[in-house]
């Protein structure tokens, strides 16, 4: 199997350096935001929460991406480079505070702030890749960012399963480990170049005067379309967050075994990220992304209902993650290609915020379904998966193809 971390020879040296630099930021984002996934059973135990109560609390934490729109707007006004530094610094402070949370309310407040900065950072990073890479390599770039984020998730899972769980260490330590990117933060500020597309817009006085430019009449319909599909696509988020909890509490796997299943499945699915991105450069974002999304959704539901034991759980989760990994860089990257430079970062943040609204709705709906079904997580996953399926159908029918397009400045 080819090494997914070996960059394609088609990528120019200056673009390789940029991908590596921003890949570190994506790695940190993937690690930090997924501590909640792997350590959720321990976090619930620390604060004495049931699954339905935890879903209600997490709903509020995920809403942190909404104010990220205002931060991303600053990237369209003052530049990508400076705003990226602010977002990295902000989420590091919030992550450290999360480790010290003594109540669930404090935990949620810290995670709200952390996710606000993480969402803004992610919007800026993907915007820079869209603006700096040539059209024929853009899908590969999206796949690389997703790969590094997924790698951060895997490292987090391995640390929890092989170290924190084995030695019965607190989940708080995982958040403290997330403080390590402080040195990377300084490096990013010193070496990251400003986007050429943004520089051109600034030099020609083409920057948007205010945030309303993103909802101008010529963009309003498109923005509403991508935001609505983002909401629907995120409705199954609760099932993904609770997968480790499900393997431990319903399938009765140990903490270390459940984490191992997640790590192995994620490792097997990792190559899909870059391969799907490259395939979308050749065959189109919609065709590749929608196919993977449908496969992943079906595999997820099948896993909750049919998979028993570590082997079959690993198989089901591998296919499910492969579907998610294939859809993530292809459909997620399309937003940066659909909007002009003057509002690109903000439009990406609007989409991210919409995705978080969908995630919040996912936890809220899951809490209702779990209460009504005596904590039946499989039924909950089945009902919530209708959202991503509807999202795929809308994208396939109404969203324009962006493969090979030249980015607009205004």
Secondary structure, DSSP 8 states (H G I E B T S, - for coil): ---TTS--TTS-HHHHHHHHHHHHHHHHHHHHHHHHHHHHHHHHHHHT--HHHHHHHHHHHHGGGSTHHHHHHHHHHH-HHHHHHHHHHHHHHHHHHHHT--SHHHHHHHHHHHHHHHHHHHHHHHHHHHHHS-GGGHHHHHHHHHHHHHHHHHHHHHHIIIIITTTT--THHHHHHGGGGHHHHHHHHHH----HHHHHHHHTT-S-SSGGGGGSHHHHHHHHHHHHHHHHHTTTHHHHHTHHHHHHHTS---HHHHHHHHHHHHHHHTHHHHHHHHHHHHH-HHHHHHHHHHHHHHHHHHHHHH--HHHHHHHHHHHHHHHHHHHHHHHHHHHHHHS-GGGHHHHHHHHHHHHHHHHHHHHHHHHHHHHHTTS-HHHHHHHHHHHHHHHHHHHHHHS---TT------
